[in-house]
Amino acid sequence: MEKKVPTNTITRDTKYLAEPTGNIYETCVILSKRANQIALAEKKELAKKLEEYRTEHDTMDEVFENKDQIDLSKTFERRPKPDLVAISEFEEGELYYRVAEKDEEK
């Protein structure tokens, strides 16, 4: 079951986004890394599905006229953007992250 993530930008209070980490910059790094993971996964999924429509003898006309391929691409375009999904996961407490410990000089 896919959760409901808004497809448009929402104004958020940075104070609340920074609460879990204590630092808005750390929160931004976490969200950025998660958004990149989501984008990469979606890119791989789309490439795999588009591979089904690929033939060895594609001409430029066939590529532009393949309705199923166009519909598939539009479906992916309508999905929420990776950064919005990452923010939603962060707000729901669904992200696992850890802070690397600094080496102490002895």
Biotite code that builds the C-alpha atoms (Angstrom):
import biotite.structure as struc

atoms = struc.array([
    struc.Atom([0.000, 0.000, 0.000], chain_id="A", res_id=1, res_name="MET", atom_name="CA", element="C"),
    struc.Atom([1.412, 3.318, -1.050], chain_id="A", res_id=2, res_name="GLU", atom_name="CA", element="C"),
    struc.Atom([1.194, 6.163, 1.417], chain_id="A", res_id=3, res_name="LYS", atom_name="CA", element="C"),
    struc.Atom([-0.218, 9.558, 0.550], chain_id="A", res_id=4, res_name="LYS", atom_name="CA", element="C"),
    struc.Atom([2.520, 12.078, -0.171], chain_id="A", res_id=5, res_name="VAL", atom_name="CA", element="C"),
    struc.Atom([1.613, 15.544, -1.442], chain_id="A", res_id=6, res_name="PRO", atom_name="CA", element="C"),
    struc.Atom([2.701, 16.224, -5.015], chain_id="A", res_id=7, res_name="THR", atom_name="CA", element="C"),
    struc.Atom([3.114, 19.951, -4.493], chain_id="A", res_id=8, res_name="ASN", atom_name="CA", element="C"),
    struc.Atom([5.440, 21.953, -2.301], chain_id="A", res_id=9, res_name="THR", atom_name="CA", element="C"),
    struc.Atom([4.333, 22.684, 1.255], chain_id="A", res_id=10, res_name="ILE", atom_name="CA", element="C"),
    struc.Atom([5.760, 25.405, 3.459], chain_id="A", res_id=11, res_name="THR", atom_name="CA", element="C"),
    struc.Atom([7.267, 23.806, 6.542], chain_id="A", res_id=12, res_name="ARG", atom_name="CA", element="C"),
    struc.Atom([8.617, 25.295, 9.738], chain_id="A", res_id=13, res_name="ASP", atom_name="CA", element="C"),
    struc.Atom([12.336, 24.560, 9.853], chain_id="A", res_id=14, res_name="THR", atom_name="CA", element="C"),
    struc.Atom([12.203, 24.539, 13.642], chain_id="A", res_id=15, res_name="LYS", atom_name="CA", element="C"),
    struc.Atom([10.162, 21.324, 13.542], chain_id="A", res_id=16, res_name="TYR", atom_name="CA", element="C"),
    struc.Atom([12.340, 19.739, 10.868], chain_id="A", res_id=17, res_name="LEU", atom_name="CA", element="C"),
    struc.Atom([15.446, 20.422, 12.967], chain_id="A", res_id=18, res_name="ALA", atom_name="CA", element="C"),
    struc.Atom([14.015, 18.950, 16.197], chain_id="A", res_id=19, res_name="GLU", atom_name="CA", element="C"),
    struc.Atom([14.973, 15.275, 15.637], chain_id="A", res_id=20, res_name="PRO", atom_name="CA", element="C"),
    struc.Atom([18.613, 16.062, 14.833], chain_id="A", res_id=21, res_name="THR", atom_name="CA", element="C"),
    struc.Atom([19.065, 19.307, 16.737], chain_id="A", res_id=22, res_name="GLY", atom_name="CA", element="C"),
    struc.Atom([20.533, 20.937, 13.642], chain_id="A", res_id=23, res_name="ASN", atom_name="CA", element="C"),
    struc.Atom([18.756, 22.039, 10.456], chain_id="A", res_id=24, res_name="ILE", atom_name="CA", element="C"),
    struc.Atom([21.891, 21.407, 8.391], chain_id="A", res_id=25, res_name="TYR", atom_name="CA", element="C"),
    struc.Atom([22.114, 17.787, 9.529], chain_id="A", res_id=26, res_name="GLU", atom_name="CA", element="C"),
    struc.Atom([18.442, 17.396, 8.699], chain_id="A", res_id=27, res_name="THR", atom_name="CA", element="C"),
    struc.Atom([19.067, 18.800, 5.202], chain_id="A", res_id=28, res_name="CYS", atom_name="CA", element="C"),
    struc.Atom([21.924, 16.335, 4.633], chain_id="A", res_id=29, res_name="VAL", atom_name="CA", element="C"),
    struc.Atom([19.748, 13.418, 5.759], chain_id="A", res_id=30, res_name="ILE", atom_name="CA", element="C"),
    struc.Atom([16.866, 14.519, 3.530], chain_id="A", res_id=31, res_name="LEU", atom_name="CA", element="C"),
    struc.Atom([19.182, 15.089, 0.575], chain_id="A", res_id=32, res_name="SER", atom_name="CA", element="C"),
    struc.Atom([20.765, 11.656, 0.851], chain_id="A", res_id=33, res_name="LYS", atom_name="CA", element="C"),
    struc.Atom([17.382, 9.951, 1.166], chain_id="A", res_id=34, res_name="ARG", atom_name="CA", element="C"),
    struc.Atom([15.956, 11.905, -1.795], chain_id="A", res_id=35, res_name="ALA", atom_name="CA", element="C"),
    struc.Atom([18.949, 10.783, -3.892], chain_id="A", res_id=36, res_name="ASN", atom_name="CA", element="C"),
    struc.Atom([18.316, 7.152, -2.892], chain_id="A", res_id=37, res_name="GLN", atom_name="CA", element="C"),
    struc.Atom([14.651, 7.447, -3.882], chain_id="A", res_id=38, res_name="ILE", atom_name="CA", element="C"),
    struc.Atom([15.480, 9.153, -7.194], chain_id="A", res_id=39, res_name="ALA", atom_name="CA", element="C"),
    struc.Atom([18.013, 6.461, -8.083], chain_id="A", res_id=40, res_name="LEU", atom_name="CA", element="C"),
    struc.Atom([15.543, 3.681, -7.263], chain_id="A", res_id=41, res_name="ALA", atom_name="CA", element="C"),
    struc.Atom([12.837, 5.326, -9.387], chain_id="A", res_id=42, res_name="GLU", atom_name="CA", element="C"),
    struc.Atom([15.278, 5.827, -12.263], chain_id="A", res_id=43, res_name="LYS", atom_name="CA", element="C"),
    struc.Atom([16.233, 2.139, -12.189], chain_id="A", res_id=44, res_name="LYS", atom_name="CA", element="C"),
    struc.Atom([12.576, 1.098, -12.019], chain_id="A", res_id=45, res_name="GLU", atom_name="CA", element="C"),
    struc.Atom([11.646, 3.299, -14.982], chain_id="A", res_id=46, res_name="LEU", atom_name="CA", element="C"),
    struc.Atom([14.605, 2.078, -17.054], chain_id="A", res_id=47, res_name="ALA", atom_name="CA", element="C"),
    struc.Atom([13.661, -1.535, -16.341], chain_id="A", res_id=48, res_name="LYS", atom_name="CA", element="C"),
    struc.Atom([10.044, -0.981, -17.383], chain_id="A", res_id=49, res_name="LYS", atom_name="CA", element="C"),
    struc.Atom([11.027, 1.001, -20.491], chain_id="A", res_id=50, res_name="LEU", atom_name="CA", element="C"),
    struc.Atom([13.384, -1.809, -21.516], chain_id="A", res_id=51, res_name="GLU", atom_name="CA", element="C"),
    struc.Atom([10.284, -3.950, -22.199], chain_id="A", res_id=52, res_name="GLU", atom_name="CA", element="C"),
    struc.Atom([9.292, -1.574, -25.001], chain_id="A", res_id=53, res_name="TYR", atom_name="CA", element="C"),
    struc.Atom([12.713, -1.496, -26.602], chain_id="A", res_id=54, res_name="ARG", atom_name="CA", element="C"),
    struc.Atom([13.330, -3.390, -29.824], chain_id="A", res_id=55, res_name="THR", atom_name="CA", element="C"),
    struc.Atom([16.443, -3.736, -31.907], chain_id="A", res_id=56, res_name="GLU", atom_name="CA", element="C"),
    struc.Atom([14.885, -2.011, -34.890], chain_id="A", res_id=57, res_name="HIS", atom_name="CA", element="C"),
    struc.Atom([13.420, 1.109, -33.297], chain_id="A", res_id=58, res_name="ASP", atom_name="CA", element="C"),
    struc.Atom([13.234, 4.083, -35.568], chain_id="A", res_id=59, res_name="THR", atom_name="CA", element="C"),
    struc.Atom([12.820, 7.613, -34.325], chain_id="A", res_id=60, res_name="MET", atom_name="CA", element="C"),
    struc.Atom([9.158, 7.591, -35.417], chain_id="A", res_id=61, res_name="ASP", atom_name="CA", element="C"),
    struc.Atom([8.395, 4.438, -33.421], chain_id="A", res_id=62, res_name="GLU", atom_name="CA", element="C"),
    struc.Atom([10.011, 5.807, -30.278], chain_id="A", res_id=63, res_name="VAL", atom_name="CA", element="C"),
    struc.Atom([7.889, 8.946, -30.315], chain_id="A", res_id=64, res_name="PHE", atom_name="CA", element="C"),
    struc.Atom([4.635, 7.172, -31.210], chain_id="A", res_id=65, res_name="GLU", atom_name="CA", element="C"),
    struc.Atom([4.690, 4.345, -28.655], chain_id="A", res_id=66, res_name="ASN", atom_name="CA", element="C"),
    struc.Atom([1.620, 5.236, -26.574], chain_id="A", res_id=67, res_name="LYS", atom_name="CA", element="C"),
    struc.Atom([2.271, 2.683, -23.808], chain_id="A", res_id=68, res_name="ASP", atom_name="CA", element="C"),
    struc.Atom([5.774, 4.023, -23.303], chain_id="A", res_id=69, res_name="GLN", atom_name="CA", element="C"),
    struc.Atom([4.473, 7.593, -23.155], chain_id="A", res_id=70, res_name="ILE", atom_name="CA", element="C"),
    struc.Atom([1.780, 6.606, -20.639], chain_id="A", res_id=71, res_name="ASP", atom_name="CA", element="C"),
    struc.Atom([4.379, 4.885, -18.460], chain_id="A", res_id=72, res_name="LEU", atom_name="CA", element="C"),
    struc.Atom([6.591, 7.970, -18.505], chain_id="A", res_id=73, res_name="SER", atom_name="CA", element="C"),
    struc.Atom([3.655, 10.203, -17.597], chain_id="A", res_id=74, res_name="LYS", atom_name="CA", element="C"),
    struc.Atom([2.783, 7.905, -14.702], chain_id="A", res_id=75, res_name="THR", atom_name="CA", element="C"),
    struc.Atom([6.300, 8.329, -13.311], chain_id="A", res_id=76, res_name="PHE", atom_name="CA", element="C"),
    struc.Atom([6.119, 12.099, -13.835], chain_id="A", res_id=77, res_name="GLU", atom_name="CA", element="C"),
    struc.Atom([2.942, 12.285, -11.737], chain_id="A", res_id=78, res_name="ARG", atom_name="CA", element="C"),
    struc.Atom([4.591, 10.596, -8.768], chain_id="A", res_id=79, res_name="ARG", atom_name="CA", element="C"),
    struc.Atom([5.623, 12.799, -5.849], chain_id="A", res_id=80, res_name="PRO", atom_name="CA", element="C"),
    struc.Atom([9.108, 14.187, -6.174], chain_id="A", res_id=81, res_name="LYS", atom_name="CA", element="C"),
    struc.Atom([11.832, 12.319, -4.234], chain_id="A", res_id=82, res_name="PRO", atom_name="CA", element="C"),
    struc.Atom([12.486, 15.254, -1.904], chain_id="A", res_id=83, res_name="ASP", atom_name="CA", element="C"),
    struc.Atom([8.812, 15.374, -0.898], chain_id="A", res_id=84, res_name="LEU", atom_name="CA", element="C"),
    struc.Atom([8.826, 11.632, -0.197], chain_id="A", res_id=85, res_name="VAL", atom_name="CA", element="C"),
    struc.Atom([11.997, 11.995, 1.895], chain_id="A", res_id=86, res_name="ALA", atom_name="CA", element="C"),
    struc.Atom([10.509, 14.834, 3.940], chain_id="A", res_id=87, res_name="ILE", atom_name="CA", element="C"),
    struc.Atom([7.320, 12.840, 4.497], chain_id="A", res_id=88, res_name="SER", atom_name="CA", element="C"),
    struc.Atom([9.313, 9.805, 5.671], chain_id="A", res_id=89, res_name="GLU", atom_name="CA", element="C"),
    struc.Atom([11.374, 12.013, 7.991], chain_id="A", res_id=90, res_name="PHE", atom_name="CA", element="C"),
    struc.Atom([8.297, 13.663, 9.501], chain_id="A", res_id=91, res_name="GLU", atom_name="CA", element="C"),
    struc.Atom([6.649, 10.268, 10.051], chain_id="A", res_id=92, res_name="GLU", atom_name="CA", element="C"),
    struc.Atom([9.774, 8.936, 11.777], chain_id="A", res_id=93, res_name="GLY", atom_name="CA", element="C"),
    struc.Atom([10.296, 6.276, 9.105], chain_id="A", res_id=94, res_name="GLU", atom_name="CA", element="C"),
    struc.Atom([13.934, 7.155, 8.356], chain_id="A", res_id=95, res_name="LEU", atom_name="CA", element="C"),
    struc.Atom([16.822, 5.497, 10.110], chain_id="A", res_id=96, res_name="TYR", atom_name="CA", element="C"),
    struc.Atom([19.941, 7.599, 10.306], chain_id="A", res_id=97, res_name="TYR", atom_name="CA", element="C"),
    struc.Atom([22.976, 7.696, 12.486], chain_id="A", res_id=98, res_name="ARG", atom_name="CA", element="C"),
    struc.Atom([25.663, 10.276, 13.123], chain_id="A", res_id=99, res_name="VAL", atom_name="CA", element="C"),
    struc.Atom([29.209, 9.086, 12.659], chain_id="A", res_id=100, res_name="ALA", atom_name="CA", element="C"),
    struc.Atom([31.174, 9.398, 15.862], chain_id="A", res_id=101, res_name="GLU", atom_name="CA", element="C"),
    struc.Atom([34.156, 11.706, 15.814], chain_id="A", res_id=102, res_name="LYS", atom_name="CA", element="C"),
    struc.Atom([37.493, 10.121, 16.631], chain_id="A", res_id=103, res_name="ASP", atom_name="CA", element="C"),
    struc.Atom([38.806, 11.437, 19.894], chain_id="A", res_id=104, res_name="GLU", atom_name="CA", element="C"),
    struc.Atom([42.517, 12.168, 20.004], chain_id="A", res_id=105, res_name="GLU", atom_name="CA", element="C"),
    struc.Atom([44.182, 10.399, 22.905], chain_id="A", res_id=106, res_name="LYS", atom_name="CA", element="C"),
])
